[in-house]
Amino acid sequence: MGNGRTKVIACATVIEEMLPLMPPELAYEVLDFGLHLVPGSLKTRLQEAIDAACADGYDTIILGYGLCSMAVVGLQTRTATVVIPRVDDCIACFLGSREAYTAQNKKEPGTYYLTKGWIEVSDTLLDEYNRTAAKYGEARAERIMKVMLAHYKRLVYIDTGTDNQDFYRDYARKVAERFDLRFEEVKGSDDLIYRTIFGPWHDDFVLAQPGQTIQYTDFKTSATTTNNLNVFSQTLPQRKDSDA
């Protein structure tokens, strides 16, 4: 994309997987994971971050988000191109593709997923139980969790290959045991995250051009753009198969 300026705006869980891949000169902003709890607040904060990046002269804004409970629908870009992975949520990003996510859902629809990033931002079933117990007491927390997990049978830990996986894997296994879920581990892939940063931005991505508003249908149709290459994909060497 010529010599334009690019900025990443990402969720705290997704940035964990992006940072090891990002060039040091790539600007980024991390938004609190807690914003997901209120999609309206996430939408507002994302729009503020996009507006600020546009005001700062960035030509391309990469969002480390998916559809995320419709939080990105209605976002407007004024002077920059906004790039978003065409996924429902970040699980597909951690698994490497929409297809990998679909395959896991077909294998077991009632699956709860964990990664290093989710554990670090305290977004696990155990954290939810502890917050609920502190507010309502343990007996009521147990009943609430039982209702919440009525249709869940499996907890999958996604090994994304980042540091200290043994610690996070053991934590995920304990969470599964605590809530009587079958524990499984799957190997993640950074392929989609890599392409989010470097391109090419083909049908796996939503591209909102300057002046456009992001629509729900953008996530259900093919991307159409005449320029799918990020500046960084032009300046860095091609990725080797051994890096995948």
C-alpha positions as CSV (number, residue, x, y, z in Angstrom):
1,M,0.0,0.0,0.0
2,G,2.6,2.4,-1.1
3,N,4.6,4.0,1.7
4,G,1.5,4.8,3.8
5,R,1.4,4.6,7.5
6,T,-0.2,1.6,9.2
7,K,-1.5,1.1,12.7
8,V,-2.9,-2.0,14.5
9,I,-5.7,-1.7,17.0
10,A,-6.2,-5.0,18.8
11,C,-7.8,-6.7,21.7
12,A,-5.5,-7.6,24.6
13,T,-5.9,-11.3,23.8
14,V,-5.1,-11.0,20.1
15,I,-2.1,-8.7,20.5
16,E,-0.4,-11.5,22.4
17,E,-0.2,-13.5,19.2
18,M,0.5,-10.5,16.9
19,L,3.4,-8.9,18.7
20,P,6.0,-11.7,18.0
21,L,5.2,-11.3,14.3
22,M,5.0,-7.5,14.1
23,P,7.8,-5.3,12.7
24,P,9.2,-3.0,15.4
25,E,8.1,0.1,13.5
26,L,4.5,-0.9,13.3
27,A,2.4,1.3,15.6
28,Y,-0.2,-0.4,17.7
29,E,-2.8,0.2,20.4
30,V,-4.3,-2.3,22.8
31,L,-7.8,-2.2,24.0
32,D,-9.0,-3.7,27.2
33,F,-10.6,-7.2,26.9
34,G,-13.3,-6.2,29.3
35,L,-14.9,-4.1,26.6
36,H,-16.2,-7.3,25.1
37,L,-18.6,-7.7,28.0
38,V,-20.6,-4.7,26.7
39,P,-20.4,-4.8,22.9
40,G,-21.8,-1.3,22.7
41,S,-18.9,0.0,24.8
42,L,-16.5,-1.9,22.5
43,K,-18.0,-0.3,19.5
44,T,-17.7,3.1,20.9
45,R,-14.1,2.6,22.0
46,L,-13.2,1.1,18.6
47,Q,-14.7,4.1,16.8
48,E,-12.8,6.5,19.0
49,A,-9.5,4.6,18.3
50,I,-10.2,4.6,14.5
51,D,-11.0,8.3,14.5
52,A,-7.8,9.1,16.4
53,A,-5.7,7.0,14.0
54,C,-7.3,8.8,11.1
55,A,-6.6,12.2,12.7
56,D,-2.9,11.1,13.2
57,G,-2.6,10.5,9.5
58,Y,-2.6,6.7,9.3
59,D,-3.6,5.4,5.9
60,T,-4.3,1.8,7.0
61,I,-5.8,0.6,10.2
62,I,-5.7,-3.1,11.1
63,L,-8.2,-4.3,13.6
64,G,-7.2,-7.3,15.7
65,Y,-10.9,-8.3,16.1
66,G,-13.6,-10.3,14.3
67,L,-17.3,-9.6,14.2
68,C,-17.2,-9.9,18.0
69,S,-20.9,-9.8,18.8
70,M,-21.6,-7.3,16.1
71,A,-19.2,-4.7,17.8
72,V,-17.5,-3.8,14.5
73,V,-20.8,-3.4,12.6
74,G,-21.5,0.3,12.1
75,L,-17.9,1.4,12.5
76,Q,-16.9,4.2,10.0
77,T,-13.6,5.0,8.5
78,R,-13.1,8.5,7.4
79,T,-9.6,8.8,5.8
80,A,-8.1,5.3,6.2
81,T,-8.6,1.8,4.9
82,V,-9.7,-0.5,7.7
83,V,-8.8,-4.2,7.6
84,I,-10.5,-6.9,9.7
85,P,-10.3,-10.7,9.5
86,R,-13.6,-12.0,8.2
87,V,-14.3,-14.2,11.2
88,D,-17.0,-14.3,13.9
89,D,-14.5,-14.0,16.7
90,C,-10.8,-14.4,17.5
91,I,-10.9,-18.2,17.9
92,A,-10.6,-18.6,14.1
93,C,-7.6,-16.3,14.3
94,F,-5.9,-18.5,16.8
95,L,-6.7,-21.7,14.9
96,G,-5.5,-20.2,11.6
97,S,-8.6,-20.0,9.5
98,R,-12.4,-20.0,9.4
99,E,-12.2,-23.5,8.0
100,A,-10.2,-24.8,11.0
101,Y,-12.8,-23.2,13.4
102,T,-15.7,-24.8,11.5
103,A,-14.0,-28.2,11.6
104,Q,-13.7,-27.9,15.4
105,N,-17.3,-26.9,15.8
106,K,-18.4,-29.8,13.7
107,K,-16.3,-32.1,15.9
108,E,-17.9,-30.8,19.1
109,P,-20.3,-27.8,19.0
110,G,-20.3,-27.5,22.8
111,T,-16.7,-26.4,23.1
112,Y,-15.1,-23.8,25.3
113,Y,-11.8,-22.5,24.1
114,L,-8.8,-21.1,26.0
115,T,-5.5,-19.6,24.9
116,K,-2.6,-18.0,26.7
117,G,-4.1,-14.6,26.0
118,W,-7.4,-15.4,27.5
119,I,-5.9,-16.8,30.6
120,E,-3.7,-13.8,31.1
121,V,-6.6,-11.4,30.9
122,S,-8.6,-13.5,33.4
123,D,-11.2,-14.6,31.0
124,T,-11.7,-18.2,31.9
125,L,-14.6,-20.2,33.4
126,L,-12.8,-20.2,36.8
127,D,-12.4,-16.4,36.7
128,E,-16.1,-16.1,35.8
129,Y,-17.0,-18.4,38.7
130,N,-14.9,-16.5,41.2
131,R,-16.5,-13.2,40.1
132,T,-19.9,-14.6,40.4
133,A,-19.2,-16.2,43.8
134,A,-17.9,-12.9,45.1
135,K,-21.1,-11.2,44.0
136,Y,-23.8,-13.8,44.8
137,G,-22.1,-16.5,47.0
138,E,-20.7,-19.9,46.1
139,A,-24.0,-21.8,46.1
140,R,-25.7,-19.5,43.6
141,A,-22.5,-19.3,41.6
142,E,-22.5,-23.1,41.2
143,R,-26.1,-23.0,39.9
144,I,-25.3,-20.2,37.5
145,M,-22.3,-22.0,36.1
146,K,-24.3,-25.2,35.7
147,V,-26.8,-23.3,33.6
148,M,-24.1,-21.6,31.6
149,L,-22.3,-24.8,30.8
150,A,-25.4,-27.0,30.2
151,H,-24.5,-27.5,26.5
152,Y,-20.7,-27.6,26.9
153,K,-18.9,-30.9,26.9
154,R,-15.3,-30.0,25.9
155,L,-12.6,-27.5,26.8
156,V,-10.0,-27.0,24.1
157,Y,-6.7,-25.4,24.8
158,I,-5.2,-23.8,21.7
159,D,-1.4,-24.0,21.7
160,T,-0.4,-20.9,19.8
161,G,3.3,-21.6,20.1
162,T,4.1,-18.6,22.3
163,D,6.3,-18.8,25.4
164,N,5.5,-20.8,28.6
165,Q,2.8,-23.0,27.0
166,D,3.3,-25.7,29.7
167,F,2.0,-23.3,32.4
168,Y,-1.1,-22.2,30.5
169,R,-1.8,-25.8,29.3
170,D,-1.8,-27.0,32.9
171,Y,-4.1,-24.1,34.0
172,A,-6.5,-24.9,31.2
173,R,-6.5,-28.6,32.2
174,K,-7.4,-27.6,35.8
175,V,-10.3,-25.4,34.5
176,A,-11.6,-28.4,32.5
177,E,-11.4,-30.7,35.5
178,R,-13.1,-28.1,37.8
179,F,-16.1,-27.9,35.6
180,D,-16.2,-31.5,34.4
181,L,-15.3,-30.8,30.8
182,R,-13.3,-33.1,28.5
183,F,-9.9,-31.6,28.0
184,E,-8.3,-31.5,24.6
185,E,-5.4,-29.6,23.1
186,V,-5.2,-28.5,19.5
187,K,-2.2,-27.0,17.7
188,G,-3.0,-23.4,16.7
189,S,-1.7,-21.6,13.7
190,D,-0.6,-18.0,13.2
191,D,-1.3,-18.0,9.5
192,L,-4.4,-15.8,9.6
193,I,-2.7,-13.4,12.1
194,Y,0.4,-13.2,9.9
195,R,-1.8,-12.4,6.9
196,T,-3.7,-9.9,8.9
197,I,-0.5,-8.0,9.5
198,F,1.3,-8.5,6.2
199,G,-1.4,-9.3,3.7
200,P,-2.4,-10.2,1.1
201,W,-5.9,-9.2,2.1
202,H,-8.1,-11.4,0.0
203,D,-11.5,-13.1,0.8
204,D,-10.5,-13.8,4.4
205,F,-10.6,-10.1,5.1
206,V,-13.1,-7.3,5.2
207,L,-11.7,-4.0,3.8
208,A,-13.5,-0.8,4.4
209,Q,-12.3,2.0,2.2
210,P,-12.3,5.6,3.3
211,G,-15.8,6.9,3.8
212,Q,-17.3,3.5,4.2
213,T,-19.3,2.0,7.1
214,I,-18.7,-1.6,8.1
215,Q,-21.8,-3.8,7.5
216,Y,-22.8,-7.2,8.8
217,T,-23.1,-8.4,5.2
218,D,-19.4,-7.6,4.8
219,F,-18.6,-10.7,6.8
220,K,-20.8,-12.9,4.7
221,T,-19.7,-11.9,1.2
222,S,-16.4,-11.9,-0.8
223,A,-14.1,-9.0,-0.3
224,T,-13.6,-6.7,-3.2
225,T,-10.6,-4.5,-3.4
226,T,-8.0,-3.4,-5.9
227,N,-5.1,-3.2,-3.4
228,N,-4.6,-6.1,-1.1
229,L,-1.0,-5.7,-0.1
230,N,0.2,-4.1,3.1
231,V,3.3,-2.0,2.9
232,F,5.1,-4.4,5.3
233,S,4.5,-7.3,2.9
234,Q,6.5,-5.3,0.3
235,T,9.5,-4.6,2.6
236,L,9.9,-7.9,4.5
237,P,11.2,-11.1,3.0
238,Q,8.7,-13.8,2.0
239,R,7.8,-16.1,4.9
240,K,9.5,-19.5,4.9
241,D,7.5,-22.7,5.2
242,S,9.4,-23.5,8.4
243,D,7.9,-20.3,10.0
244,A,4.3,-21.5,9.5
